[in-house]
Amino acid sequence: MGEILFNAFSFLQKRLKEKNIACTNARIPFSDGQRVNDILRNLNISDEDIEGVFVNGKIAPTNTLLKDGDRIAAFPPGTPGPYRLLLGIVKNKPASSENATTASGKESV
C-alpha cells in the first residue's frame, strides 16, 4: 500500500474537473504491484487521452511500477510547448533535401 500525488494538465485537467474527478495535487492510494496505467484506468483516462506521463518529474512509460510518494503527472495530446521535442515525445522531422536551404538563403542542390 502506498499513496501517489496526481496532477493532470491542460485539456485533460479541464475534462476531469468537469467530471468531478480530483486532478490537482490529488492524493491517490494504490496497492503493491500497481502501475501508472492502473491509476489512469481507475481515473477513466484512456491511452488515447494522454500523450505522456511524468513520474517524479521525468517522462516515463505508463507501465512504470508505482512507489509510495511518487508524483504522477499526465498531459493530453496537443498540449502546446517546446518540452514535447526536448523530452522526445515528438521527434524532430529532418528537413527534406527538396526544401533545404543554405545559410545564405539559396536552395541547395
N, C-alpha and C positions, 0 to 999 in steps of 0.2 A: 504494500500500500504506500501511496505517496500522493503528492499534490504538485500540479504544474500551474504556471501563470500563463494564461492565454490572451492573445490580442489578435484582432482581425483589422485589416486596413482597407482603406479606400471603399470601393463599391461593395465589397464583401461585408464590411462593418455596417454599412447602411442597411443592407439586406437582412443581416442578422438582428439588428436593432428593431427593424420593422416586425420581426417575428418574436420579439421579446426574449432573444437568446443573448445571454451575457457574452460580451466580446471585447471588453476593455478592462484589462487587468483582472480578468475573471480567474478565480482560483477554482481549479477543477481537480477532483480526486481521481486517481487511477489505480488499477490493480497491477501487481507484478506481472511482467511479460507484455504489457500493453505497449503499443507503438503510436507514433504520431497519427497515422491513418486511422487508428481505432478512435482516438479523440475526435478527429474530424468527422468520422462517420456518426459518432454519438451526437455531434452538433448538427447533423443533417447537411454537412458540407461534402459535396461530391468531388471527385477528381477534376471534373470539368470546371468547378467553381474556383479552383486555385491555380495559380501559375507556379507558386513556390512557397516553401516554408523556411523559417529561420528557427533553429534550435540554439538557444543561448547566444544569439547574435550572429550565427553563421548559417549560411544556406545549407540545407540538409535534405536527404531523401525522406519521403513520408513514411518509410518503413523503419525509421530510427527508433530504437528502443528507448522508452522513457525512464528517466531517473528522477527521484524526488528533488523538487526545487527547480526543474528545468523551466526555461522560459520559451514558449512556443508562439510564433507569430505567423499568420497566414495572409497572403495577399492574392487578389484575383488577377486574371489575365487582363492585360491592357492598362495596368496601373502605370502612370507615366513616371519617368525618371531615368537618369543615366545609370543607376545602380544595376539595372537589368543586364546591361552589357558587361559591366565590371565584375559581376558575380557569375557570369557565364550562363545566365538564364536564357539570354538571346545571343546567338552567335553573330559576329560581325561578318557581313557578306563581303567578300573581296570584290573590288571594282572590276567589271568586265574589261577586257582589253579593247573592246569596241569604244568604250566611253572613257578610257584612261586619258588623262592629260598630263603634260609635263608641268614643272614648276612655273614655266613662262606662260602657261595657259594654252599652249598649242597641243593639238591632238598628237599622241604618239602613234607610230605605225607598227 
